């Protein structure tokens, strides 16, 4: 269900500097940084990648934000049109689980949050994963259970958003992590997230993103540019 999971296509360009706000950048296509009061960043298509891959999506901190504002936030988004997510049967008794797998590398170790948002019905679910070793490519597999509430619109508008969180102020992180589908309090969305903006030495890279129906992750499916 993910296009450009290997971060090979970057039609806008390969690097953007001085980034402090949200929007698509000169970096791999279809992925969008969401940034607010979270330092300054260089965002790029990198050639640093795990074995079997050529590229990754890279965040490089150039101005730190060690003391976060309550509303500070930063995440990498991937937006999915409703017509491409009908196979999930969301909002029905047959709602299917989905599994997201990816390779990630960071100078910052600790807890990170991957959030899946239902934009049509204002519902959300968050799962934590751990980066164990600094500057080491690690593969992560995260399963989100099916949601029997809230059907997705069958159109070309955004219905689902994957968000890999990197920075979260207390507005988003002061409660209890919301690990099941609901319309949660904002404070429950990103609990436990480390602050990757706290040093200009920090980097975060991702590639090999795959989202599949069901509870099992399969090896990454490499596809041609045409596909």
SVG drawing of the C-alpha trace seen along z (x, -y; Angstrom):
<svg xmlns="http://www.w3.org/2000/svg" viewBox="-20 -28 47 41">
<polyline fill="none" stroke="black" stroke-width="0.4" points="0.0,0.0 3.1,-2.3 4.5,-4.0 8.2,-4.8 9.0,-2.8 12.6,-2.4 13.0,-6.2 14.3,-6.0 12.2,-8.7 12.8,-12.3 11.4,-14.4 11.4,-17.7 15.1,-17.4 17.4,-15.7 18.0,-18.2 16.3,-21.1 18.1,-23.2 16.9,-25.5 13.6,-23.7 11.5,-24.9 7.9,-24.3 5.6,-21.7 5.4,-20.8 6.7,-18.6 10.4,-19.1 13.2,-18.3 13.5,-14.7 11.8,-11.4 8.4,-11.8 5.1,-11.2 6.6,-11.8 5.8,-15.0 7.6,-16.5 5.3,-18.0 7.3,-20.5 6.3,-23.1 8.7,-24.7 11.2,-21.8 14.5,-23.3 15.9,-23.6 16.6,-20.7 18.2,-19.6 15.9,-17.1 17.2,-15.0 17.3,-11.9 20.4,-10.1 22.6,-7.3 23.0,-6.0 20.9,-2.8 20.8,0.8 22.0,3.7 19.7,4.2 18.7,0.5 20.2,-2.5 18.4,-5.5 16.7,-6.7 14.8,-9.7 17.0,-11.7 16.4,-14.3 19.6,-16.2 19.3,-18.6 21.2,-21.9 19.7,-24.1 18.7,-22.3 15.6,-22.7 16.6,-21.1 13.8,-22.7 10.6,-21.9 7.5,-24.1 4.3,-22.4 3.1,-22.4 6.4,-21.4 6.0,-18.6 7.8,-16.9 6.9,-13.9 7.3,-12.3 3.9,-11.7 2.7,-9.4 -0.8,-10.1 -3.1,-7.5 -6.2,-8.1 -9.4,-6.5 -9.7,-4.7 -6.4,-2.9 -7.4,-1.7 -10.8,-0.1 -9.2,3.4 -8.9,2.8 -12.7,2.9 -12.4,0.3 -15.7,-0.4 -17.1,3.1 -17.2,6.3 -14.5,7.7 -12.0,4.9 -8.5,6.1 -5.3,5.6 -2.4,4.1 1.3,4.4 3.9,1.7 7.6,2.6 10.6,0.3 14.3,-0.1 15.3,-3.0 18.7,-4.5 19.3,-7.2 22.0,-8.7 19.3,-9.0 18.2,-5.8 15.1,-5.1 11.3,-5.1 9.7,-6.4 6.1,-6.5 4.4,-5.5 0.8,-6.8 -1.9,-5.8 -4.6,-8.4 -8.1,-8.0 -8.6,-11.4 -12.2,-10.7 -13.5,-9.8 -11.0,-11.6 -9.8,-8.3 -6.2,-7.3 -3.9,-4.5 -0.3,-4.8 2.4,-2.1 5.8,-2.5 9.0,-1.0 12.6,-1.2 15.8,-2.2 18.3,-0.1 21.7,-1.0 23.0,-4.4 23.9,-4.8 22.8,-1.3 20.1,-0.2 17.4,1.7 14.2,3.3 11.0,2.6 7.6,4.4 4.4,2.9 0.9,4.3 -2.2,2.2 -5.4,4.1 -8.5,3.6 -11.0,0.9 -14.7,1.8 -15.7,-1.8 -15.6,-4.5 -15.6,-3.6 -13.1,-5.3 -14.4,-7.5 -13.9,-5.9 -12.3,-8.8 -9.0,-10.5 -8.9,-12.6 -6.6,-11.7 -8.2,-9.1 -5.2,-7.5 -2.0,-9.1 1.1,-7.3 3.1,-9.5 6.6,-8.6 7.1,-11.0 10.4,-12.5 9.5,-15.4 6.5,-15.8 5.9,-18.5 3.7,-17.9 0.5,-18.8 1.0,-15.5 2.8,-13.4 1.7,-14.1 -1.0,-11.4 -1.2,-7.6 -0.3,-6.3 -3.4,-5.4 -2.6,-1.9 -6.1,-1.0 -8.4,-2.8 -10.3,-5.7 -10.9,-9.5 -8.2,-10.1 -7.2,-13.1 -4.3,-14.9 -2.0,-14.3 -2.3,-10.5 -1.0,-10.4 2.8,-10.4 3.6,-9.4 7.2,-8.3 8.7,-9.9 12.4,-10.9 13.4,-14.4 15.5,-14.1 15.8,-17.9 17.9,-18.2 21.3,-18.2 22.8,-19.2 24.5,-15.8 21.2,-14.1 20.1,-12.4 17.1,-10.1 16.8,-8.0 14.2,-5.6 13.7,-3.4 12.2,-0.1 8.7,-1.2 6.0,1.4 2.4,1.6 0.5,4.9 -2.8,6.4 -2.7,8.8 -0.5,9.4 2.6,10.7 5.4,8.6 7.0,10.1 10.4,9.2 10.4,5.8 9.0,5.9 11.4,4.0 9.6,2.5 10.7,0.7 10.2,-3.1 7.4,-2.2 5.6,-0.1"/>
</svg>
